[in-house]
Amino acid sequence: MATLGLIGSGNIGGTLARLAVDAGLDVVLSNSRGPETLGDLVSDLGPRARAATPAEAGAAGDWVVVTVPLKAFDQIPVAPLSGKTVIDTGNYYPQRDGEIPALKDGSTTESQLLQGHLPDAHVVKGFNNIFFRHLGALARPKGAPDRTTLPIAGDDPAAVAHAAELLDLLGFDALAYGGLADSWRSQPGTPVYGLPYAGDAADFMNAEATPAGADVVRARLEAATR
């Protein structure tokens, strides 16, 4: 049975854990505060889930999702992620993360920073442009007419394909749109961030979930400007 490792178990991590369990995957959750703080979530998820340290979750995962505040990216364990497909959900919020000049001036991207920290892993940007409640609500079986598309980006084609396999299992189509240098196209403030999955409501976090297909997502990615 395939395993999803989660480094970070907040809103996005917990939602992905639920989708993974529902899809028949095993899940290993972790956070910065220790496995003992995840007891209630693990109990709610059932026997396919367990809590561990970040290093243990990374080692256990066939895919590893890193879903921590960007300012903590350099605390992610390195060795356990060697050779792994690592899906980065990170977004840069200056009010939370502090000023990072290389992101502010556009000379790098969030996922390029993580890739630099994890030189032997294969980082793919994903799950960063959808509100967690919409992520939980929009999963659909393969072939469903209202299946939602999520964008992914990465420098390693095999890792991008591997990440797309995970999205498929969780109930989403994937649209690959470039390398990590292009991943700014799905970051906060871009047309594909939040809005397509909320019927374009400006207050998307309080809007009902709305399916968005590949054509919509592709057009939003292409419309992004810096």
MIDRENKE-407718 format. One record per residue (C-alpha): z, y, x; residue number from 1. Coordinates in nm, 2 decimals. Layout:
// residues N
+--------+--------+--------+-------+
:     up :  north :   east : nukol :
+--------+--------+--------+-------+
:      Z :      Y :      X :   NUM :
...
+--------+--------+--------+-------+
***
This chain:
// residues 226
+--------+--------+--------+-------+
:     up :  north :   east : nukol :
+--------+--------+--------+-------+
:   0.00 :   0.00 :   0.00 :     1 :
:  -0.09 :   0.34 :   0.13 :     2 :
:   0.18 :   0.60 :   0.20 :     3 :
:   0.19 :   0.98 :   0.17 :     4 :
:   0.43 :   1.15 :   0.41 :     5 :
:   0.56 :   1.49 :   0.31 :     6 :
:   0.71 :   1.74 :   0.56 :     7 :
:   0.85 :   1.98 :   0.31 :     8 :
:   0.96 :   1.88 :  -0.04 :     9 :
:   0.96 :   2.21 :  -0.24 :    10 :
:   0.74 :   2.30 :  -0.53 :    11 :
:   0.41 :   2.18 :  -0.39 :    12 :
:   0.57 :   1.88 :  -0.20 :    13 :
:   0.76 :   1.76 :  -0.50 :    14 :
:   0.45 :   1.79 :  -0.72 :    15 :
:   0.24 :   1.60 :  -0.48 :    16 :
:   0.51 :   1.33 :  -0.46 :    17 :
:   0.50 :   1.29 :  -0.83 :    18 :
:   0.12 :   1.27 :  -0.84 :    19 :
:   0.12 :   1.02 :  -0.56 :    20 :
:   0.38 :   0.79 :  -0.72 :    21 :
:   0.18 :   0.81 :  -1.05 :    22 :
:  -0.13 :   0.70 :  -0.85 :    23 :
:   0.05 :   0.40 :  -0.70 :    24 :
:   0.12 :   0.54 :  -0.36 :    25 :
:   0.44 :   0.51 :  -0.17 :    26 :
:   0.60 :   0.84 :  -0.07 :    27 :
:   0.83 :   0.94 :   0.21 :    28 :
:   0.98 :   1.28 :   0.16 :    29 :
:   1.15 :   1.51 :   0.41 :    30 :
:   1.27 :   1.86 :   0.45 :    31 :
:   1.46 :   2.08 :   0.70 :    32 :
:   1.80 :   2.02 :   0.54 :    33 :
:   1.82 :   1.64 :   0.58 :    34 :
:   1.74 :   1.33 :   0.37 :    35 :
:   2.07 :   1.35 :   0.19 :    36 :
:   1.96 :   1.66 :   0.01 :    37 :
:   1.66 :   1.48 :  -0.15 :    38 :
:   1.86 :   1.22 :  -0.34 :    39 :
:   1.80 :   1.36 :  -0.69 :    40 :
:   1.43 :   1.40 :  -0.63 :    41 :
:   1.39 :   1.05 :  -0.49 :    42 :
:   1.59 :   0.91 :  -0.78 :    43 :
:   1.37 :   1.08 :  -1.03 :    44 :
:   1.05 :   0.96 :  -0.85 :    45 :
:   1.17 :   0.60 :  -0.86 :    46 :
:   1.14 :   0.30 :  -0.62 :    47 :
:   0.81 :   0.41 :  -0.45 :    48 :
:   0.98 :   0.71 :  -0.30 :    49 :
:   1.24 :   0.74 :  -0.02 :    50 :
:   1.38 :   1.03 :   0.18 :    51 :
:   1.37 :   1.05 :   0.56 :    52 :
:   1.35 :   1.30 :   0.85 :    53 :
:   1.03 :   1.50 :   0.91 :    54 :
:   0.96 :   1.28 :   1.21 :    55 :
:   1.00 :   0.96 :   1.01 :    56 :
:   0.79 :   1.10 :   0.72 :    57 :
:   0.52 :   1.19 :   0.96 :    58 :
:   0.52 :   0.85 :   1.13 :    59 :
:   0.51 :   0.67 :   0.79 :    60 :
:   0.23 :   0.85 :   0.63 :    61 :
:  -0.13 :   0.74 :   0.61 :    62 :
:  -0.18 :   1.10 :   0.52 :    63 :
:   0.08 :   1.37 :   0.61 :    64 :
:   0.12 :   1.69 :   0.40 :    65 :
:   0.28 :   1.98 :   0.58 :    66 :
:   0.41 :   2.21 :   0.32 :    67 :
:   0.66 :   2.45 :   0.48 :    68 :
:   0.68 :   2.82 :   0.51 :    69 :
:   0.43 :   2.94 :   0.77 :    70 :
:   0.69 :   3.09 :   0.99 :    71 :
:   0.83 :   2.73 :   1.04 :    72 :
:   0.50 :   2.57 :   1.15 :    73 :
:   0.62 :   2.54 :   1.51 :    74 :
:   0.91 :   2.32 :   1.40 :    75 :
:   0.68 :   2.04 :   1.28 :    76 :
:   0.73 :   1.73 :   1.49 :    77 :
:   0.43 :   1.68 :   1.72 :    78 :
:   0.43 :   1.32 :   1.85 :    79 :
:   0.46 :   1.14 :   1.51 :    80 :
:   0.15 :   1.32 :   1.38 :    81 :
:  -0.08 :   1.22 :   1.67 :    82 :
:  -0.40 :   1.08 :   1.53 :    83 :
:  -0.30 :   1.15 :   1.17 :    84 :
:  -0.48 :   1.34 :   0.90 :    85 :
:  -0.25 :   1.63 :   0.83 :    86 :
:  -0.31 :   1.84 :   0.52 :    87 :
:  -0.18 :   2.19 :   0.56 :    88 :
:  -0.08 :   2.38 :   0.24 :    89 :
:   0.04 :   2.68 :   0.43 :    90 :
:  -0.01 :   3.04 :   0.32 :    91 :
:   0.08 :   3.36 :   0.51 :    92 :
:   0.31 :   3.59 :   0.31 :    93 :
:   0.41 :   3.87 :   0.55 :    94 :
:   0.71 :   3.96 :   0.33 :    95 :
:   0.85 :   3.61 :   0.40 :    96 :
:   0.70 :   3.51 :   0.73 :    97 :
:   0.71 :   3.84 :   0.91 :    98 :
:   0.41 :   4.01 :   1.07 :    99 :
:   0.18 :   3.77 :   1.26 :   100 :
:  -0.08 :   4.00 :   1.44 :   101 :
:  -0.34 :   3.72 :   1.49 :   102 :
:  -0.34 :   3.65 :   1.11 :   103 :
:  -0.33 :   4.02 :   1.02 :   104 :
:  -0.63 :   4.10 :   1.23 :   105 :
:  -0.82 :   3.79 :   1.13 :   106 :
:  -0.86 :   3.65 :   1.48 :   107 :
:  -0.72 :   3.31 :   1.36 :   108 :
:  -0.61 :   3.13 :   1.04 :   109 :
:  -0.29 :   2.97 :   0.92 :   110 :
:  -0.44 :   2.62 :   0.98 :   111 :
:  -0.57 :   2.70 :   1.32 :   112 :
:  -0.21 :   2.79 :   1.42 :   113 :
:  -0.09 :   2.46 :   1.30 :   114 :
:  -0.38 :   2.27 :   1.47 :   115 :
:  -0.28 :   2.44 :   1.79 :   116 :
:   0.08 :   2.32 :   1.75 :   117 :
:  -0.05 :   1.96 :   1.67 :   118 :
:  -0.33 :   1.92 :   1.93 :   119 :
:  -0.37 :   1.54 :   1.87 :   120 :
:  -0.36 :   1.56 :   1.49 :   121 :
:  -0.65 :   1.63 :   1.26 :   122 :
:  -0.56 :   1.93 :   1.04 :   123 :
:  -0.72 :   1.98 :   0.70 :   124 :
:  -0.65 :   2.28 :   0.48 :   125 :
:  -0.58 :   2.18 :   0.12 :   126 :
:  -0.35 :   2.23 :  -0.19 :   127 :
:  -0.28 :   2.59 :  -0.08 :   128 :
:  -0.48 :   2.78 :  -0.35 :   129 :
:  -0.33 :   2.63 :  -0.66 :   130 :
:   0.00 :   2.71 :  -0.83 :   131 :
:   0.22 :   2.40 :  -0.83 :   132 :
:   0.26 :   2.38 :  -1.20 :   133 :
:  -0.12 :   2.39 :  -1.24 :   134 :
:  -0.15 :   2.12 :  -0.97 :   135 :
:   0.08 :   1.90 :  -1.17 :   136 :
:  -0.10 :   1.96 :  -1.50 :   137 :
:  -0.46 :   1.93 :  -1.40 :   138 :
:  -0.49 :   1.58 :  -1.24 :   139 :
:  -0.75 :   1.37 :  -1.42 :   140 :
:  -0.90 :   1.02 :  -1.38 :   141 :
:  -1.21 :   0.99 :  -1.17 :   142 :
:  -1.52 :   1.08 :  -1.38 :   143 :
:  -1.33 :   1.28 :  -1.64 :   144 :
:  -1.55 :   1.57 :  -1.76 :   145 :
:  -1.28 :   1.82 :  -1.71 :   146 :
:  -1.17 :   1.71 :  -1.36 :   147 :
:  -1.07 :   1.99 :  -1.14 :   148 :
:  -1.20 :   2.06 :  -0.79 :   149 :
:  -0.99 :   2.17 :  -0.50 :   150 :
:  -1.13 :   2.32 :  -0.18 :   151 :
:  -1.06 :   2.16 :   0.16 :   152 :
:  -1.16 :   2.27 :   0.51 :   153 :
:  -1.13 :   2.10 :   0.85 :   154 :
:  -1.28 :   2.07 :   1.19 :   155 :
:  -1.29 :   1.68 :   1.20 :   156 :
:  -1.54 :   1.54 :   0.94 :   157 :
:  -1.36 :   1.20 :   0.93 :   158 :
:  -1.03 :   1.38 :   0.85 :   159 :
:  -1.19 :   1.59 :   0.58 :   160 :
:  -1.33 :   1.28 :   0.42 :   161 :
:  -0.99 :   1.11 :   0.45 :   162 :
:  -0.83 :   1.41 :   0.28 :   163 :
:  -1.09 :   1.39 :   0.01 :   164 :
:  -0.99 :   1.03 :  -0.05 :   165 :
:  -0.63 :   1.14 :  -0.11 :   166 :
:  -0.74 :   1.41 :  -0.35 :   167 :
:  -0.94 :   1.16 :  -0.54 :   168 :
:  -0.64 :   0.92 :  -0.57 :   169 :
:  -0.43 :   1.21 :  -0.70 :   170 :
:  -0.68 :   1.31 :  -0.96 :   171 :
:  -0.90 :   1.58 :  -0.81 :   172 :
:  -1.24 :   1.63 :  -0.67 :   173 :
:  -1.27 :   1.79 :  -0.33 :   174 :
:  -1.51 :   2.06 :  -0.21 :   175 :
:  -1.54 :   2.08 :   0.17 :   176 :
:  -1.63 :   2.44 :   0.26 :   177 :
:  -1.62 :   2.46 :   0.64 :   178 :
:  -1.39 :   2.44 :   0.94 :   179 :
:  -1.04 :   2.57 :   0.99 :   180 :
:  -1.19 :   2.90 :   1.10 :   181 :
:  -1.33 :   2.93 :   0.75 :   182 :
:  -1.00 :   2.85 :   0.57 :   183 :
:  -0.92 :   3.21 :   0.51 :   184 :
:  -1.16 :   3.18 :   0.22 :   185 :
:  -0.89 :   3.00 :   0.01 :   186 :
:  -0.59 :   3.20 :   0.13 :   187 :
:  -0.39 :   3.45 :  -0.09 :   188 :
:  -0.59 :   3.74 :  -0.23 :   189 :
:  -0.92 :   3.56 :  -0.24 :   190 :
:  -1.11 :   3.48 :  -0.56 :   191 :
:  -1.03 :   3.11 :  -0.54 :   192 :
:  -0.66 :   3.16 :  -0.50 :   193 :
:  -0.47 :   3.07 :  -0.82 :   194 :
:  -0.71 :   3.24 :  -1.06 :   195 :
:  -0.97 :   2.96 :  -1.14 :   196 :
:  -0.69 :   2.73 :  -1.25 :   197 :
:  -0.54 :   2.98 :  -1.48 :   198 :
:  -0.84 :   3.10 :  -1.68 :   199 :
:  -0.86 :   3.41 :  -1.45 :   200 :
:  -0.53 :   3.55 :  -1.58 :   201 :
:  -0.41 :   3.81 :  -1.34 :   202 :
:  -0.05 :   3.68 :  -1.38 :   203 :
:  -0.17 :   3.33 :  -1.31 :   204 :
:   0.17 :   3.18 :  -1.25 :   205 :
:   0.26 :   3.24 :  -1.61 :   206 :
:  -0.08 :   3.13 :  -1.75 :   207 :
:  -0.18 :   2.79 :  -1.89 :   208 :
:  -0.35 :   2.55 :  -1.66 :   209 :
:  -0.73 :   2.56 :  -1.68 :   210 :
:  -0.96 :   2.30 :  -1.53 :   211 :
:  -1.21 :   2.44 :  -1.27 :   212 :
:  -1.51 :   2.25 :  -1.15 :   213 :
:  -1.71 :   2.25 :  -0.83 :   214 :
:  -1.95 :   2.52 :  -0.93 :   215 :
:  -1.67 :   2.76 :  -1.01 :   216 :
:  -1.48 :   2.68 :  -0.69 :   217 :
:  -1.79 :   2.71 :  -0.47 :   218 :
:  -1.89 :   3.05 :  -0.62 :   219 :
:  -1.53 :   3.18 :  -0.56 :   220 :
:  -1.53 :   3.06 :  -0.20 :   221 :
:  -1.87 :   3.22 :  -0.13 :   222 :
:  -1.74 :   3.55 :  -0.29 :   223 :
:  -1.44 :   3.58 :  -0.06 :   224 :
:  -1.44 :   3.87 :   0.18 :   225 :
:  -1.20 :   3.98 :   0.45 :   226 :
+--------+--------+--------+-------+
***
